[in-house]
Amino acid sequence: MSKRLNLKQPWRDLRPTQLLKISPYLYAKFELSNPTGSIKDRPIRYIVSKAIEDGLINTETTLVEASSGNTGISLCAIGASLGLNVEIVMPSNMSIERKQMMTAFGATIIDAPPSDFKKAIDIRNNLVEGNADYWSPMQFENRQNIDCHRETTAKEIFDQVPTNTTVSAFVSGAGTGGTIMGFREACIERGVSTQCILSKPDPTEEFHGIQGIGDGADYLVNRELLDGEYVITTDEAKERSRRFAKENGVLIGISAGANLVASERFIKENNPSGIVVTILCDRGERYLSGS
């Protein structure tokens, strides 16, 4: 019988990330301080821990997922800490730095066609269905993805906002949609009227370069529960992330740049009475070859 797995630190207890003040009306969750430097550490730790508790993962398990990068990196890291094999199915045009991070954790990368997340998901599903020892967090379909962000990300934000401050809007892109839907559910539970605004890549770009969001479908996103959206071009997102680095001494990813652009537009157009909160999703080192 396989022995029970136990998460090692820092995966066993993820610490709350900071809520940074970017400008008088704009605050951002600093997800760069998670173990692998992205917000995806949250749902991976949440889903994997529950799978261990439920006996779905053991010492013989191979972890597999379809990913544009950050979820894959998180799964590779937590898999390494558990001593498990990891396979990541990834569109071939994702950044070389992301692939290097995955292989540094000892994982195997399986290429899918460029920007073809449907094919990547199909390959993942075939691996899981064809191998009894394969397990996947199923990030694009898994309800626990939303639960994680409702219970952790959203809770931290409401705990961290300045006293007597209203959160007028929450702005986020969507890869799987877990972050923005988790925050929306938290708002409903708390009875607050915070608007949830989607930051999305420009659909006129054949292959947009805002890796990590706009991965070809809505997945967990329920647009009926959102209050609006801002379309951001790849150039706008990259320019904003570069400017943030020069002004703050911190490299952020391209989707974080898109979130800042969308948030600043919302503030300019709506003159909110409260603050706007967004997400700095990941570190920028994993995009340098395409910046």
C-alpha positions in Angstrom: 0.0 0.0 0.0 1.3 3.5 -0.9 2.0 5.7 2.0 0.1 9.0 2.5 1.7 12.0 1.0 2.3 15.2 3.0 2.9 18.7 1.6 6.1 20.3 2.6 6.6 23.9 3.4 6.0 26.5 1.9 3.2 24.5 0.2 1.6 23.3 3.4 0.7 26.8 4.5 0.6 29.6 1.9 0.9 33.0 3.5 -1.5 35.9 2.5 0.0 38.1 -0.2 0.2 41.9 0.2 -2.4 44.4 -1.1 -0.2 47.1 -2.6 -1.3 50.7 -3.1 -0.5 51.6 -6.7 -2.2 55.0 -6.8 -4.9 56.8 -4.6 -7.7 54.8 -6.1 -5.9 51.6 -7.2 -4.7 48.7 -5.1 -3.3 45.4 -6.4 -2.8 41.9 -4.9 0.9 41.1 -5.0 0.7 37.4 -6.1 4.4 37.5 -7.1 5.3 36.5 -3.5 3.7 33.0 -3.8 6.2 30.1 -4.0 6.5 30.0 -7.8 5.7 33.6 -8.2 2.1 33.4 -9.5 -1.5 33.4 -8.4 -1.9 29.8 -9.7 -0.1 28.5 -6.6 -3.3 29.1 -4.8 -5.7 26.8 -6.7 -3.0 24.2 -7.2 -2.2 23.9 -3.5 -5.9 23.9 -2.7 -6.9 21.3 -5.2 -3.9 19.0 -4.7 -4.3 19.1 -0.9 -7.9 18.0 -1.2 -7.0 15.3 -3.6 -4.4 13.9 -1.1 -7.0 14.1 1.7 -9.5 12.1 -0.5 -6.9 9.5 -1.4 -6.9 10.4 -5.1 -3.1 11.0 -5.2 -0.5 8.6 -3.9 3.2 7.9 -4.4 2.5 6.2 -7.7 0.5 9.1 -9.2 1.6 11.1 -12.2 0.2 14.6 -12.2 -0.9 16.0 -15.6 -2.5 19.2 -16.7 -3.1 21.4 -19.8 -1.6 24.8 -19.1 -0.5 28.0 -20.8 2.2 28.2 -18.2 1.6 29.3 -14.6 -0.7 26.5 -13.5 1.8 24.1 -15.1 4.7 25.7 -13.2 2.8 25.4 -9.9 1.9 21.8 -10.5 5.5 21.0 -11.4 6.7 22.6 -8.2 4.2 21.0 -5.9 4.8 17.7 -7.7 8.5 18.0 -7.1 7.9 18.6 -3.4 5.8 15.5 -3.3 8.3 13.4 -5.3 5.8 12.8 -8.1 6.2 12.7 -11.9 4.5 15.6 -13.7 3.5 16.0 -17.3 2.3 19.4 -18.7 0.5 19.7 -22.0 1.3 23.2 -23.4 0.7 25.1 -26.6 4.1 25.2 -28.3 4.2 29.0 -28.6 4.2 29.8 -24.9 7.4 31.5 -23.5 10.6 29.6 -23.3 11.1 30.8 -19.8 8.0 29.0 -18.6 9.1 25.8 -20.2 12.5 26.2 -18.6 10.9 26.6 -15.2 8.9 23.4 -15.6 11.8 21.3 -16.7 13.9 22.7 -13.8 11.4 21.0 -11.5 11.9 17.7 -13.4 8.7 17.8 -15.4 8.0 16.6 -18.9 6.4 19.0 -21.4 4.1 17.7 -24.2 3.7 20.2 -27.0 0.2 21.1 -28.4 -0.3 23.2 -31.5 0.3 27.0 -31.1 -2.4 28.7 -29.0 -4.6 25.5 -29.3 -5.8 25.1 -25.8 -8.7 22.8 -26.9 -6.1 20.4 -28.3 -4.0 20.6 -25.1 -7.1 19.8 -23.0 -8.0 16.9 -25.3 -4.4 15.5 -24.9 -4.7 15.8 -21.1 -8.0 14.1 -21.0 -6.7 11.2 -23.1 -3.8 10.8 -20.7 -6.0 10.7 -17.7 -8.6 8.4 -19.2 -6.0 6.0 -20.5 -3.8 5.7 -17.4 -5.2 4.7 -14.0 -2.2 6.3 -12.2 -2.7 9.7 -13.9 -4.5 12.5 -12.0 -5.2 16.1 -13.1 -6.5 19.1 -11.2 -8.7 19.8 -14.3 -8.2 23.5 -13.8 -10.5 24.6 -16.6 -13.5 22.6 -15.3 -12.9 22.2 -11.6 -15.3 24.0 -9.3 -12.7 24.0 -6.5 -10.8 26.6 -8.6 -13.5 29.1 -7.8 -13.9 27.9 -4.2 -10.2 28.5 -3.6 -10.3 32.1 -4.7 -13.6 32.8 -2.8 -12.1 31.4 0.4 -8.5 32.8 0.1 -8.0 35.6 -2.5 -11.3 37.4 -1.9 -11.2 37.0 1.8 -7.7 38.4 2.0 -8.7 41.4 -0.1 -11.7 42.3 2.1 -9.5 41.8 5.2 -6.7 44.0 3.8 -8.5 47.1 2.3 -8.1 50.2 4.5 -10.7 50.7 7.2 -14.0 52.3 6.1 -13.0 51.9 2.4 -15.4 50.7 -0.2 -14.2 48.4 -3.0 -15.9 50.0 -6.0 -14.6 47.5 -8.6 -12.5 44.4 -8.9 -10.6 44.0 -12.2 -9.1 40.7 -13.4 -8.3 38.8 -16.5 -9.5 35.2 -16.9 -7.5 32.2 -17.9 -9.7 29.6 -16.3 -11.9 32.3 -14.7 -11.4 31.0 -11.2 -10.1 34.3 -9.7 -12.9 36.6 -11.0 -15.7 34.1 -10.3 -14.4 33.4 -6.8 -14.3 37.1 -6.0 -17.8 37.6 -7.5 -19.2 34.8 -5.3 -17.5 36.4 -2.2 -19.3 39.7 -3.1 -22.6 37.9 -3.3 -22.0 36.1 0.0 -21.1 39.4 1.7 -23.9 41.4 0.1 -21.5 44.0 -1.3 -22.1 45.8 -4.6 -18.5 45.7 -5.9 -18.4 45.6 -9.7 -16.5 42.8 -11.3 -14.7 43.9 -14.5 -13.0 41.5 -17.0 -9.7 42.4 -18.6 -9.5 40.6 -21.9 -7.1 40.4 -24.9 -8.0 42.1 -28.1 -10.0 39.5 -30.2 -8.8 41.0 -33.4 -5.2 39.8 -32.7 -4.7 36.4 -34.3 -2.3 35.2 -31.6 -2.4 37.7 -28.7 0.6 37.8 -26.5 -1.1 38.2 -23.1 -0.2 34.7 -22.0 -2.4 33.3 -19.2 -5.7 35.0 -20.1 -8.1 34.7 -23.0 -7.2 31.0 -23.6 -9.8 30.4 -26.3 -13.0 29.9 -24.1 -14.8 31.2 -21.0 -14.3 28.0 -19.1 -15.5 28.8 -15.5 -16.5 32.4 -16.3 -20.2 33.2 -16.1 -20.4 36.5 -18.0 -24.0 37.1 -16.7 -22.5 37.7 -13.2 -19.9 40.2 -14.5 -20.4 44.0 -14.8 -18.3 44.9 -17.8 -15.1 44.3 -19.7 -12.1 46.2 -21.1 -10.3 45.0 -24.2 -6.5 45.4 -23.9 -4.0 45.0 -26.8 -0.8 43.0 -26.3 1.3 46.2 -26.9 -0.7 48.1 -24.2 -0.2 45.3 -21.7 3.5 44.9 -22.4 4.1 48.7 -22.2 2.3 48.9 -18.9 4.3 46.0 -17.4 7.6 47.6 -18.6 6.6 50.9 -17.1 5.7 49.3 -13.8 9.1 47.7 -13.6 10.9 51.0 -14.2 8.7 52.9 -11.8 8.6 50.3 -9.0 11.6 48.1 -9.4 9.5 45.0 -9.7 9.1 42.8 -12.9 5.5 41.9 -13.4 3.9 39.7 -16.1 2.0 40.8 -19.2 -1.4 39.9 -17.9 -0.7 42.0 -14.8 0.1 44.9 -17.1 -3.3 44.3 -18.8 -5.0 44.4 -15.4 -3.4 47.7 -14.6 -4.4 49.2 -18.0 -8.1 48.1 -17.5 -8.2 49.3 -13.9 -6.8 52.7 -14.8 -9.4 53.0 -17.6 -12.2 52.1 -15.3 -11.0 54.7 -12.8 -10.7 57.4 -15.5 -14.1 56.7 -17.0 -16.1 56.1 -13.8 -14.5 58.3 -11.1 -15.3 55.8 -8.4 -16.0 56.8 -4.8 -14.1 53.8 -3.5 -11.0 52.0 -4.6 -10.4 49.6 -7.4 -8.6 46.3 -6.7 -6.8 44.2 -9.3 -4.3 41.4 -9.5 -0.6 41.4 -10.2 -0.7 37.8 -11.3 2.9 36.8 -11.7 6.5 37.7 -12.0 7.9 39.1 -15.3 11.0 37.0 -15.6 9.1 34.3 -17.4 8.3 36.6 -20.3 11.6 38.3 -21.0 12.2 36.5 -24.3 9.0 38.0 -25.7 8.9 41.3 -24.0 
